[in-house]
Amino acid sequence: MPLSDTLKAALWMMGSVVSFSAMAVAGREMSLDLDTFEIMMYRSLIGVVIVLICARYFGTLGQIKHDRLGLHFTRNICHFTGQNLWFFAITLIPFAQLFAFEFSVPIWVTLAAPLLLAERLTSMRILSVFTGFIGILIVTRPWAAGISPGIIAAALCALGFAGSAIFTKILTRTQTITCILFWLTVMQLAFGVICAGYDGDIALPAARSILWVFIVGFGGLFAHFCLTTALRLAPATVVMPVDFTRLPLIAVVGAVFYNEALEIWVVIGAIIIFASNYINIWDENRKKRAVA
């Protein structure tokens, strides 16, 4: 009996969930030997090789253009900054808390969209942003725990990812996925080499880190491939809730392997952030059905 597209989409999303979670574990393990710039450099090097092999195999090398390099540069500065802060935050705060901050990315995209994408900020989107911000406050609880470097890094990484998402959306209007991924990996490899080597000392991965380096390199690209495939098979309202399983999964990993305590406030805040995202997705799909 063939699988339905909805079930296929759910399975692809689980691949994305596992890949992102594996990246988090690999990033923390690699931090024992490498700094964040070196991690990004090795990750991007592997990414360049994968993209070129896949582009050659699927015959899409000719899709790589040079006409929007400025926009590619801006997009990749945002992503490189966000990803470095993400790897830095991994070493300072629990996995679950960092992942909860990641769920806030659509909130910042919604706020910036009217300025950068010329999209209208509707009342439902404003409600979504307000609800999501309450969730963020519950996760961080600055009035109780204070603001730590790890919290600041996690918050700023979400802003970096939001900027990356916005400029990626602009790029998709004229650029193919192959082109975007090529400049993503090449530019971030250059950024990594510059930032890791400015002091003339780039560390090689220790023997114990080799496997983690490949997990980070393959995991990032595979996670996004799974996500894109899932969204092609089923609506976002079906696909995106599956992504929320990242939180309980990584919380279990953190508790079992790193003795991390999962605070109830992180769970409550993450649920509220997820609800704010879901409200926005549901409203957008409702409008599309009404127009159709």
C-alpha positions in Angstrom: 0.0 0.0 0.0 1.6 3.3 -1.1 2.2 6.0 1.5 0.1 9.2 1.3 1.8 12.5 0.6 1.0 13.6 4.1 2.7 10.6 5.7 5.7 11.0 3.4 5.9 14.7 4.4 5.8 13.7 8.1 8.6 11.2 7.5 10.8 13.7 5.7 10.2 16.2 8.5 11.4 13.6 11.0 14.5 13.4 8.9 14.9 17.1 9.4 14.3 16.9 13.1 16.9 14.2 13.6 19.4 16.1 11.5 19.1 19.4 13.4 19.3 17.5 16.7 22.4 15.6 15.5 23.9 18.9 14.5 23.4 20.3 18.0 25.1 17.4 19.6 27.9 17.4 17.1 28.4 21.2 17.6 28.8 20.8 21.3 31.2 17.9 21.0 33.3 19.7 18.4 33.5 22.8 20.7 35.9 20.9 22.9 38.6 21.1 20.1 37.4 23.9 17.7 36.0 27.4 18.0 32.8 28.4 16.2 34.6 29.9 13.2 36.6 26.7 12.7 33.4 24.6 13.0 31.7 26.8 10.3 34.8 26.6 8.1 34.9 22.8 8.1 31.1 22.6 7.8 31.1 24.9 4.7 34.0 23.0 3.1 32.0 19.8 3.3 29.0 21.7 2.0 30.8 23.0 -1.1 31.9 19.5 -2.0 28.3 18.1 -1.6 26.7 20.9 -3.5 29.1 20.6 -6.5 28.8 16.8 -6.6 25.0 17.0 -6.5 24.8 19.9 -9.0 27.1 17.9 -11.4 25.0 14.7 -11.0 21.7 16.5 -11.6 23.0 18.7 -14.3 22.3 22.1 -12.5 25.8 23.6 -12.5 24.7 25.9 -15.3 22.2 27.5 -12.9 24.9 29.1 -10.8 24.7 32.9 -11.6 26.8 35.9 -10.6 24.1 38.6 -11.0 23.0 38.9 -7.3 26.2 38.6 -5.5 25.5 41.5 -3.2 22.2 40.0 -2.1 23.9 36.6 -1.6 26.6 38.3 0.5 24.0 40.0 2.7 22.1 36.8 3.1 25.2 34.8 4.0 26.5 37.4 6.5 23.2 37.0 8.3 23.3 33.2 8.3 27.0 33.0 9.1 26.5 35.3 12.1 23.4 33.5 13.3 25.0 30.0 12.9 28.1 31.0 14.8 26.0 32.4 17.6 24.0 29.2 17.5 27.1 27.0 17.9 28.3 29.4 20.7 25.0 29.2 22.6 25.1 25.4 22.4 28.0 25.5 24.8 26.4 27.8 27.3 22.7 27.0 27.6 20.5 23.8 27.5 19.6 22.4 24.1 15.9 22.8 24.8 16.3 26.5 25.6 18.2 27.2 22.4 15.7 25.3 20.3 12.9 27.2 21.9 14.6 30.4 20.7 14.8 29.0 17.2 11.0 28.8 17.0 10.9 32.6 17.4 12.5 33.1 13.9 9.1 33.4 12.1 8.1 36.1 14.5 11.1 38.3 13.6 10.5 37.5 9.9 6.9 38.7 10.3 8.0 42.0 11.8 10.6 42.7 9.1 8.5 41.5 6.2 6.6 44.9 5.7 10.0 46.7 5.3 12.0 44.2 3.3 9.4 42.1 1.5 6.6 44.7 1.1 4.2 42.3 2.8 1.3 43.8 4.8 1.3 43.4 8.6 -2.3 42.1 9.3 -4.1 42.0 12.6 -3.6 38.2 12.7 0.1 38.6 12.1 0.3 41.2 14.9 -1.5 38.8 17.2 1.0 36.1 16.2 4.0 38.4 17.0 2.5 39.5 20.3 1.8 35.9 21.4 5.3 34.7 20.3 7.0 37.5 22.2 5.2 36.5 25.4 6.5 33.0 24.8 10.0 34.3 24.4 9.7 36.2 27.7 8.5 33.0 29.4 11.5 31.0 28.1 14.1 33.6 29.1 12.4 34.9 32.3 14.9 37.8 32.6 13.2 38.9 35.8 14.1 35.6 37.5 17.3 34.3 35.9 18.8 37.5 34.4 20.4 37.8 31.0 23.4 35.6 30.4 25.8 35.5 27.4 24.2 32.2 26.3 20.7 33.8 26.3 21.9 36.8 24.4 23.7 34.6 21.8 20.5 32.5 21.4 18.3 35.6 20.9 20.7 37.2 18.4 21.1 33.9 16.5 17.3 33.9 15.9 17.6 37.4 14.5 20.4 36.3 12.2 18.4 33.3 11.0 15.4 35.6 10.4 17.5 37.9 8.2 18.8 34.9 6.3 15.2 33.7 5.7 14.1 37.1 4.4 16.9 37.5 2.0 16.6 33.9 0.9 13.0 34.5 0.0 14.0 37.5 -2.1 16.7 35.4 -3.8 14.2 32.6 -4.7 12.4 35.1 -7.0 15.3 35.0 -9.5 17.8 32.3 -8.2 17.6 28.5 -8.2 18.2 26.3 -5.1 21.5 25.2 -6.6 22.7 28.7 -7.0 21.6 29.8 -3.5 23.3 26.7 -1.9 26.4 27.2 -3.9 27.0 30.8 -2.8 25.9 29.8 0.7 28.6 27.3 1.1 31.3 29.1 -0.9 30.8 32.5 0.8 30.6 31.0 4.3 33.7 28.9 3.6 35.5 32.2 2.8 34.0 33.9 6.0 35.1 30.9 8.0 38.7 30.9 6.7 39.0 34.6 7.3 37.6 34.5 10.9 39.3 31.3 11.9 42.6 32.3 10.4 43.0 36.0 11.2 45.4 35.0 14.0 47.3 32.7 11.8 46.2 29.6 13.8 43.5 27.3 12.4 43.2 24.1 14.4 42.7 20.8 12.8 39.9 18.5 14.1 41.1 16.0 16.7 40.6 12.4 15.8 37.6 12.2 18.2 36.0 15.2 16.3 36.3 13.9 12.7 32.9 12.1 12.8 31.2 15.2 14.4 32.7 17.4 11.6 31.0 15.2 9.0 27.7 15.1 10.9 27.6 18.9 11.1 28.6 19.2 7.4 26.0 16.6 6.1 23.4 17.3 8.7 22.8 20.9 7.9 22.3 20.4 4.1 20.2 17.2 4.7 18.0 18.9 7.2 17.1 21.7 4.8 16.6 19.2 1.9 14.2 17.2 4.1 12.3 20.4 5.1 12.0 21.5 1.4 10.8 18.1 0.3 8.2 17.9 3.0 6.8 21.3 2.1 6.5 20.2 -1.5 4.4 17.2 -0.4 2.1 18.7 2.1 0.8 22.1 3.3 2.9 24.1 5.9 0.1 23.6 8.5 0.7 19.9 8.3 4.5 20.0 8.0 5.6 22.6 10.5 4.0 21.1 13.6 6.2 18.1 13.2 9.2 20.4 13.5 8.1 21.0 17.1 9.1 17.5 18.0 12.6 18.8 18.0 12.1 20.3 21.4 11.1 17.1 23.3 13.7 15.0 21.4 16.6 17.4 22.1 15.4 17.8 25.7 15.7 14.0 26.2 19.1 14.0 24.6 20.3 16.8 26.8 18.9 15.1 29.9 20.3 11.6 29.1 23.8 12.6 27.8 24.5 16.0 29.4 22.4 15.9 32.6 20.4 18.9 31.5 17.3 19.7 33.5 14.3 20.7 31.4 12.5 23.5 33.1 8.7 23.6 32.8 9.0 27.3 31.8 10.9 26.4 28.7 8.2 23.9 27.6 5.4 26.4 28.3 7.2 29.2 26.5 8.0 27.0 23.5 4.4 25.8 23.2 3.3 29.5 23.2 5.9 30.4 20.5 4.8 27.4 18.4 1.1 28.4 18.8 1.9 31.9 17.6 3.6 30.4 14.5 0.8 28.0 13.8 -1.8 30.8 14.1 0.1 32.7 11.3 0.4 29.6 9.1 -3.2 28.7 9.6 -4.4 32.2 8.7 -2.3 32.4 5.5 -3.6 29.0 4.3 -7.2 30.1 5.1 -6.8 33.1 3.0 -5.4 31.1 0.1 -8.3 28.7 0.2 -10.8 31.6 0.3 -9.1 33.1 -2.8 -9.1 29.7 -4.6 
